[in-house]
Every structure is written in structure tokens, then in C-alpha cells.
Amino acid sequence: MMKDNKSCGCYGNKNVNKGISCDVNNCYYHDGECYCTAERITVGPSNAATSADTLCATFKQKEE
């Protein structure tokens, strides 16, 4: 479930894409709150029929 962008408290961070909320805490591009810090994202595959069929191809596993 996606968080409400207005209540997540991270609008002050300049390195986030404010229009892209993200709950994937183990992604390298996750800002630690609720946004993506990637310069751009790619979503696929091109043959998706529903949102459940899509995935973020920009995902990169965060090193621990």
C-alpha cells in the first residue's frame, strides 16, 4: 500500500522525486522515508495489462 505523499514528511529533501512515492525500503534509491531518489525510473514490462503486472525496472538492491 502506498503512503499518502502529503503526510510522509519528506517534502524538504531536494534529492527526491516528489511525484514518485515508494515503500521499497531495500531499494538503493529509496530515500529512507517514502520517495525515490533515482534521476529517472523505468516501469515495465510493455505487455502489462494491470498495475499488478508492472514492476520498477530501476530497482537496485541496497547494499547492507
N, C-alpha and C positions, 0 to 999 in steps of 0.2 A: 504494500500500500504506500502510495506517495504521500509525502508530508505537504502540508499547506505552506507554500512558499512565503506567505506573509508572516507566519508565526515561527519560522525556523531560526530566526535571529542571526542570519549571516549576510544581510544586505551590505554591511560595511566592508566586506572583503573585496578588493579590487580585482583579484585573480580568478573570480568565479564567473561562470555563465549564468546570470540571474534567471534566464528563461528555461534553464535545464535543471530541474530538481533530481536528486539521485540519492537512493538509500543504500547503495552498494558500498559498504564500509571497507571492504577488502580490495577496492579498486585503487590503483596508483593515482588516479585523477580525482578521487573523492576528497573534498576539502575538509573533512572531519566533522562537518555539520550536516549539510543537505544539498550541496551543489557540486557540479562537475567543474574541474579546473582545466580540462583539455581545451586547446585552442579551437578545435572543432571536433565534432563527433560524426561517426558513420553508423547508421542503423540499417539493418538488413534482416533477412535476405529479400531480394527483389520479388520473390514469388509469395510473400506473406499475404494471407487472407484476413487475419485478425491481429489485434495487438499481441495476443498470446503467441503468435508465430514469429514475432520480431525479437531481435537481440541487438545489443550495443556492440558493434564490431571494434570499437575503440577501447573496450575494456582491456586493462593490463593489470595483472595480479600485483598487488602491493607486496614488496619485499618486507619481511619481518625483521 
